[in-house]
């Protein structure tokens, strides 16, 4: 942003100096005209008060930028109604820029806008400053950048060419200001997560200035944060790395963000380095990005593919659970889950005889005398998350403590996909002590007492 701002203000300085030296006569004829100020028939500004003229020329001829800005401020205070007031403000603003005093540049631009809200160059400067401050976290500046960028975009199409400015100079300056306003409007939309609007503004900005690193990278962010992801964002991020050049910190920041997004989308870093190398010499995203950047399969797609490529009987319980947990994704997922479930049920039958499954070393999450909540798969044991409910056929005297591992035997009778849970009926804990039998109390009524 600072590079853009410096370039813009230097252009503004050149414009102001050019205007002063072409077609204007601030002094007029000081010895013949009475005190005061006016414009001649050609529209040239004339200072008719010799003292005012001398003060203005002295300020303009001051070589040191800081002293020149101070002299012009003093002139403005002494002659607040001067016909060259706007020229003095613009030159003071340029002098403050040359003196590396950005606070005074912004202050002077704001002062110009208070008197002339349609001053498009001052609007562009305050917009650029507001964006920089908003980037650093200022909420007040964010409000300013949103308002100023829109005002600038609305006013720019009808902005008249300044007297003495060539068509080429005017178009160049107009392009610079459109770049600032468009980028700032994109930044404003990005902060509110309106990615579609942000992309539209940023596309205009990078079209106007393909070397604008800030807007190029933020265009990448708008694309990559969209849902679905716009693959062009990967190219814009790669191009941003090229624009960053030898700035190692900036390159790292862009790469860390973009590679993580790329890896999350494709499942690996394969192809990223080639994308970066290609973007360095390309002017726009290639048309075949979708062919070279392939999205990794979704979990639902993976679940279907596993069953297509494997015999369900060869799958471990983690794979089976994964496939069953995605049964509701699509008809294809339901079909895959049914195959896995039917295979599990077949393991529990020997002809017409019901066979119990034995599941070893399951982790107890909670327990009662009549049922257990246990973690069956390795991942769920690690997360201490139950994925199997065991309903015991007989109560146990001492339920296993949470955190202990036990073997369970029983019949898997059903499952729910989400949240996933197997249900085992007729459960048993090999080696566990059964609960106490019910005691039957007989009545003594009618018994004869021994003598």
C-alpha positions in Angstrom: 0.0 0.0 0.0 2.8 2.4 0.8 4.3 2.0 -2.6 0.9 2.7 -4.2 0.4 5.8 -2.0 3.9 7.2 -2.7 3.4 6.7 -6.5 0.0 8.4 -6.3 1.2 11.4 -4.3 4.2 11.9 -6.6 1.8 11.9 -9.5 -0.3 14.5 -7.6 2.8 16.6 -7.0 3.7 16.6 -10.6 0.1 17.6 -11.5 0.1 20.4 -9.0 3.5 21.7 -10.2 2.4 21.4 -13.9 -0.8 23.3 -13.2 1.1 26.1 -11.6 3.5 26.4 -14.5 1.1 26.0 -17.4 -1.6 28.5 -18.2 -1.7 30.2 -14.8 -0.4 33.6 -13.8 -0.6 33.8 -10.0 0.9 37.3 -9.9 -0.7 39.0 -12.8 0.9 42.5 -12.9 1.5 43.3 -9.3 2.5 46.9 -10.0 -0.6 47.8 -12.1 -3.4 45.8 -10.5 -5.1 46.8 -7.2 -5.0 44.6 -4.1 -7.2 41.5 -4.1 -7.5 38.4 -6.3 -9.4 37.4 -9.4 -9.4 35.3 -12.5 -8.8 36.7 -16.0 -11.1 36.0 -19.0 -9.1 32.9 -19.8 -9.7 31.5 -16.3 -6.1 32.0 -15.2 -5.8 32.7 -11.5 -4.3 36.2 -10.6 -3.0 37.4 -7.3 -3.4 41.2 -7.4 -2.1 42.0 -3.9 1.7 42.3 -4.1 2.2 41.2 -0.5 0.1 38.1 -1.0 1.9 37.4 -4.3 5.3 37.7 -2.7 4.3 35.4 0.2 3.0 32.7 -2.2 6.0 32.9 -4.5 8.4 32.7 -1.6 6.6 29.7 -0.2 6.6 28.0 -3.5 10.3 28.6 -4.1 11.4 27.2 -0.7 13.6 24.2 -1.5 13.4 22.2 1.8 10.1 20.2 1.7 9.3 20.6 5.4 10.0 24.3 5.3 8.0 24.7 2.1 5.0 22.9 3.6 5.2 25.2 6.7 5.5 28.3 4.5 2.4 27.3 2.5 0.5 26.6 5.7 1.4 30.0 7.0 0.3 31.5 3.7 -3.1 29.8 3.9 -3.6 31.1 7.4 -2.7 34.7 6.4 -4.7 34.6 3.2 -7.6 32.2 3.8 -9.6 33.6 0.8 -6.7 33.6 -1.7 -7.6 32.6 -5.3 -4.7 30.1 -5.1 -5.9 28.6 -1.8 -6.5 25.1 -3.4 -3.2 25.3 -5.3 -1.4 26.1 -2.0 -3.1 23.2 -0.2 -2.2 20.8 -2.9 1.4 21.9 -3.0 1.6 21.8 0.8 0.3 18.2 0.7 2.9 17.3 -1.9 5.6 19.0 0.2 4.6 17.0 3.3 4.8 13.8 1.3 8.4 14.8 0.2 9.2 15.5 3.8 8.0 12.0 4.8 5.2 13.4 7.0 2.2 11.1 6.2 0.1 12.4 9.1 0.2 16.0 7.6 -0.4 14.6 4.1 -3.6 13.0 5.4 -4.5 16.1 7.5 -4.1 18.4 4.5 -6.1 16.1 2.2 -9.0 16.0 4.8 -8.9 19.8 5.0 -9.2 20.0 1.2 -12.2 17.7 1.3 -14.0 19.7 3.9 -14.0 22.6 1.5 -14.3 20.7 -1.7 -15.9 17.2 -1.2 -15.5 16.5 -4.9 -11.7 16.9 -4.9 -11.0 13.4 -6.3 -7.3 13.4 -5.7 -7.6 14.2 -2.0 -10.3 11.6 -1.8 -7.9 9.0 -3.2 -5.2 9.9 -0.7 -7.5 9.7 2.4 -8.8 6.4 1.0 -5.3 4.9 0.8 -4.5 6.1 4.3 -7.7 4.7 5.7 -7.1 1.4 4.1 -3.6 1.2 5.7 -5.0 2.0 9.1 -7.9 -0.4 8.8 -5.4 -3.1 7.8 -3.8 -2.5 11.2 -7.1 -3.1 12.9 -8.8 0.4 13.2 -12.5 0.0 13.0 -13.0 3.7 12.6 -10.7 3.6 9.6 -12.5 0.7 8.1 -15.7 2.7 8.1 -13.9 5.6 6.4 -12.4 3.4 3.7 -15.8 1.9 2.9 -17.3 5.4 2.6 -14.4 7.1 0.8 -13.8 4.3 -1.7 -17.5 4.4 -2.8 -17.6 8.2 -3.0 -14.4 8.1 -5.1 -15.8 5.4 -7.5 -19.0 7.4 -7.9 -17.2 10.7 -8.7 -14.4 9.4 -10.9 -16.4 8.9 -14.1 -17.4 12.5 -14.3 -14.1 14.0 -13.0 -13.1 16.8 -15.4 -9.6 17.1 -16.8 -7.6 19.9 -15.2 -6.5 22.8 -17.2 -3.1 22.3 -18.8 -3.1 18.5 -18.3 -2.5 16.4 -21.4 -4.9 13.6 -22.2 -2.2 11.0 -21.5 -1.4 12.5 -18.1 -5.1 12.7 -17.2 -5.8 9.0 -18.1 -2.7 7.9 -16.2 -3.8 9.8 -13.0 -7.4 8.6 -13.4 -6.2 5.0 -13.7 -4.1 5.3 -10.5 -7.1 6.7 -8.6 -9.4 4.0 -10.0 -6.9 1.4 -8.8 -6.9 2.9 -5.3 -10.7 3.2 -5.0 -11.3 -0.3 -6.5 -8.7 -2.0 -4.2 -10.1 -0.2 -1.2 -13.7 -1.2 -2.0 -12.5 -4.8 -2.4 -10.8 -4.6 0.9 -14.0 -3.3 2.5 -16.0 -6.2 1.0 -13.4 -8.7 2.1 -13.6 -7.6 5.7 -17.4 -8.3 5.7 -16.8 -11.7 4.0 -18.7 -10.6 0.9 -16.3 -12.6 -1.3 -18.2 -12.2 -4.5 -18.2 -8.4 -4.3 -14.6 -8.3 -3.2 -13.6 -10.4 -6.2 -15.3 -8.0 -8.6 -13.5 -5.0 -7.2 -10.1 -6.7 -6.9 -10.4 -8.0 -10.5 -10.8 -4.3 -11.7 -7.8 -3.3 -9.5 -5.4 -5.9 -10.8 -6.6 -5.3 -14.4 -5.6 -1.6 -13.9 -2.3 -2.5 -12.2 -1.1 -6.1 -12.6 1.9 -5.4 -10.3 -0.3 -4.5 -7.3 0.8 -7.1 -4.9 -1.6 -6.2 -2.1 -4.7 -6.4 -4.3 -3.4 -9.5 -6.1 -3.0 -11.4 -2.9 -6.3 -10.3 -1.4 -8.0 -11.3 -4.6 -6.5 -14.8 -4.0 -7.9 -14.8 -0.5 -11.4 -13.8 -1.7 -11.3 -16.7 -4.2 -9.9 -19.3 -1.8 -12.3 -18.4 1.0 -15.3 -18.6 -1.3 -17.6 -21.6 -1.1 -17.0 -23.4 -3.5 -13.3 -22.4 -3.9 -12.5 -20.5 -7.0 -9.4 -22.3 -8.5 -8.1 -19.0 -9.9 -7.3 -18.0 -6.3 -4.4 -20.5 -6.4 -3.0 -18.8 -9.4 -3.4 -15.3 -8.0 -1.6 -16.5 -4.8 1.2 -17.9 -6.9 1.5 -14.7 -8.9 1.7 -12.8 -5.6 4.7 -14.8 -4.7 6.4 -13.7 -7.9 5.4 -10.1 -7.3 6.9 -10.2 -3.8 10.3 -10.8 -5.3 13.1 -11.0 -2.7 10.9 -10.0 0.2 11.4 -13.3 2.1 8.9 -12.5 4.9 6.2 -11.6 2.4 6.9 -14.7 0.3 6.7 -16.9 3.4 3.5 -15.4 4.5 1.8 -15.8 1.2 3.2 -19.3 0.7 2.2 -20.5 4.2 -1.4 -19.5 3.6 -1.7 -20.6 0.0 0.0 -23.9 0.3 -2.2 -24.9 3.3 -5.2 -24.1 1.2 -3.8 -26.0 -1.8 -3.0 -29.0 0.4 -6.4 -29.0 2.0 -8.1 -28.8 -1.4 -6.0 -31.4 -3.3 -4.7 -33.6 -0.4 -1.0 -32.9 -1.1 1.5 -30.3 -2.3 2.0 -32.0 -5.7 1.9 -29.5 -8.4 2.2 -26.4 -6.3 5.8 -25.5 -7.2 5.0 -25.9 -10.9 2.0 -23.5 -10.5 4.2 -20.9 -8.8 6.9 -21.2 -11.6 4.3 -20.9 -14.3 2.5 -17.9 -12.8 5.8 -15.9 -12.8 5.7 -15.6 -16.6 1.9 -15.7 -17.1 -0.3 -12.7 -17.3 -3.6 -14.4 -16.4 -4.8 -17.7 -14.9 -4.6 -20.4 -17.6 -7.8 -21.9 -18.8 -6.9 -25.5 -17.8 -6.5 -25.0 -14.0 -9.3 -27.4 -13.3 -7.3 -30.1 -15.2 -4.2 -29.6 -13.1 -5.7 -28.8 -9.7 -7.8 -31.7 -8.7 -9.9 -31.7 -5.6 -9.3 -34.6 -3.3 -12.3 -36.9 -2.9 -14.8 -36.1 -0.2 -15.2 -38.5 2.7 -18.5 -39.6 1.1 -16.7 -40.4 -2.2 -13.9 -42.2 -0.4 -16.4 -44.4 1.4 -18.0 -45.5 -1.9 -14.6 -46.0 -3.5 -13.3 -48.2 -0.7 -16.2 -50.7 -1.2 -15.7 -50.6 -5.0 -12.0 -51.5 -4.6 -12.1 -53.9 -1.7 -14.0 -57.1 -0.5 -15.9 -55.9 2.6 -14.7 -59.1 4.4 -11.1 -57.8 4.2 -11.9 -54.5 5.9 -11.0 -53.7 9.5 -13.6 -52.3 12.0 -12.3 -48.7 11.4 -12.9 -49.0 7.7 -16.3 -50.6 8.2 -17.3 -47.9 10.7 -16.2 -45.1 8.3 -18.3 -46.6 5.5 -21.4 -47.1 7.7 -21.1 -43.6 9.1 -21.5 -42.1 5.6 -24.5 -44.2 4.7 -26.8 -41.1 4.4 -24.6 -39.2 2.0 -26.1 -40.6 -1.2 -27.8 -43.7 -2.7 -24.4 -44.9 -3.6 -23.2 -44.6 0.0 -26.3 -46.4 1.2 -25.6 -49.3 -1.2 -21.9 -49.4 0.0 -23.0 -49.4 3.7 -25.5 -52.1 3.1 -22.8 -54.4 1.6 -20.6 -53.8 4.7 -23.5 -54.4 7.1 -24.6 -57.6 5.3 -21.1 -58.9 5.5 -21.0 -58.2 9.3 -24.3 -60.0 9.7 -23.0 -63.0 7.8 -20.2 -63.3 10.3 -22.8 -63.8 13.0 -24.6 -66.8 11.3 -23.6 -70.4 10.8 -26.4 -71.7 8.8 -29.5 -71.2 11.0 -27.4 -70.8 14.1 -26.6 -67.4 15.6 -22.9 -66.8 16.2 -21.7 -64.2 18.6 -18.8 -61.9 17.7 -15.8 -61.4 20.0 -14.4 -57.9 20.1 -11.1 -57.7 21.9 -9.6 -54.9 24.0 -12.3 -52.3 23.7 -12.0 -49.2 25.9 -14.7 -48.7 28.5 -16.1 -45.1 28.4 -18.9 -45.7 30.9 -20.6 -48.7 32.5 -23.5 -50.1 34.5 -24.4 -53.6 35.7 -26.5 -54.0 32.5 -24.7 -52.1 29.7 -21.4 -50.6 28.6 -20.5 -47.6 26.4 -17.1 -48.5 24.8 -14.7 -47.3 22.1 -14.1 -49.9 19.5 -11.7 -48.3 16.9 -8.3 -46.9 17.5 -9.2 -43.3 16.7 -12.2 -43.4 19.0 -10.2 -45.0 21.8 -7.7 -42.2 21.4 -10.5 -39.6 21.6 -12.3 -41.5 24.4 -15.4 -41.5 22.2 -17.9 -44.3 22.5 -18.9 -46.0 19.2 -20.4 -49.3 20.6 -23.2 -49.8 23.1 -23.1 -53.3 24.7 -26.4 -54.4 26.2 -25.5 -57.3 28.6 -27.4 -60.5 28.5 -26.9 -60.8 32.3 -26.0 -58.1 34.7 -22.5 -58.2 36.2 -21.5 -57.9 39.9 -18.7 -55.4 39.3 -19.0 -53.3 36.1 -15.6 -52.6 34.5 -14.2 -49.2 35.4 -14.1 -46.4 32.8 -10.7 -46.3 31.2 -10.1 -50.0 31.4 -10.0 -52.4 28.4 -12.1 -55.5 28.2 -13.2 -58.1 25.7 -16.9 -58.2 24.8 -18.9 -60.9 23.1 -22.3 -60.4 21.5 -24.4 -59.9 18.4 -24.2 -56.6 16.5 -27.9 -55.9 15.9 -28.0 -52.3 14.5 -26.1 -49.0 14.0 -26.8 -45.3 13.6 -24.7 -43.4 11.1 -24.6 -40.0 12.8 -23.5 -39.8 15.5 -22.1 -43.2 14.8 -23.0 -46.0 17.2 -23.0 -49.8 16.9 -25.5 -51.6 19.2 -24.6 -55.1 20.5 -27.2 -57.3 22.1 -26.8 -60.4 24.2 -23.5 -59.1 25.4 -21.1 -60.8 27.7 -17.9 -60.0 29.4 -15.7 -63.1 29.4 -14.2 -63.6 32.9 -16.5 -61.0 34.6 -18.3 -62.1 37.8 -22.1 -62.3 37.3 -24.4 -60.3 39.5 -26.2 -61.9 42.5 -29.1 -64.2 41.9 -32.5 -63.1 43.2 -33.3 -64.6 46.6 -36.7 -66.3 47.0 -38.2 -65.9 50.5 -40.7 -68.6 51.6 -43.5 -67.9 54.0 -43.4 -69.7 57.4 -47.2 -69.6 57.8 -48.8 -72.9 58.4 -45.6 -74.6 59.6 -45.8 -76.5 62.8 -43.5 -75.6 65.5 -41.7 -78.4 67.1 -42.6 -79.2 70.7 
